[in-house]
Amino acid sequence: MSAMAVRIRRKSVGLGLVAWLAGVVFFLPIAWMALTSFHSEADAATNPPSFAASLTLDGYREFFGSGGGASPWPALVNSAVASVVSTLLVLLLALPAAYALSIRPVKKWTDVLFFFLSTKMLPAVAGLLPIYLFAKNTGLLDNIWLLVVLYTSMNLPIAVWMMQSFLAEVPVAVIEAARVDGARLPTILARVVAPIALPGIAATALICFIFSWNELLFARVLTGVVAETAPVFLTGFITSQGLFLAKVCAASLVISLPVLAAGFAAQDKLVQGLSLGAVK
């Protein structure tokens, strides 16, 4: 084996070890949260923590309301509705916009993309008061459809920006052939562009879903009881009586499961989508 081959092999082994180390570092907090969720409150509060403490499901029982507390199901349903509906609306609006900016580019399309991204530069808290006053005056406070509209508008710029690079990889010849066959724009988008760019669309949808599911600031201010989302429900476990660590960890794990399940189910599409426009 030549010296060059040995050097390359050592480099690949070193990069592999670094990747594994980074994965372990990122996984440890989740593993620790999962382990703590199966401990009693007394064992969870010990310092240093006890690895050999007895396991119990009390944290999950209290989270699901068996101890007389509030049920988490309305909040989970609200989060699912806001996240899924807003993600579908984002895809419905972002696909034609990305098509116009990539396959059928308009004049100064880079300026258009910069405008989309510039809307994300405004701190969310800066727009909180105007949106609150608008919701109050229109009677939309504690309304889940207000969150759907907000999440759609918040995720649309990043979705257009992502999908523009994905759709730029679609062969123009295929679209021209469909146009020659008499296909109209909706048909081209649904039957030609969407199947080719499906990995990129899946990656965009997953990211928009995660952003919507995890959003807390607007949901905390604009909702009360009826439209309360899962992250807002989670903050209810931090009370003046103290922080119930085991219950918080159990609630955090349950609320994180939909995002983890969606990421696991779409992991192959996510990897393909994120690398679709990376190499020319």
Secondary structure, DSSP 8 states (H G I E B T S, - for coil): --HHHHHHHHHHHHHHHHHHHHHHHHHHHHHHHHHHHTS-HHHHT-SS--TT----SHHHHHHTTTTS---SHHHHHHHHHHHHHHHHHHHHHHHHHHHHHHTS--TTHHHHHHHHHHTTSS-GGGGHHHHHHHHHHHT-TT-HHHHHHHHHHHHHHHHHHHHHHHHTTS-HHHHHHHHHTT--HHHHIIIIIHHHTHHHHHHHHHHHHHHHHH--HHHHHH--STT--HHHHHHTTEETTEE-HHHHHHHHHHHHHHHHHHHHHTHHHHHHHHTTTT--
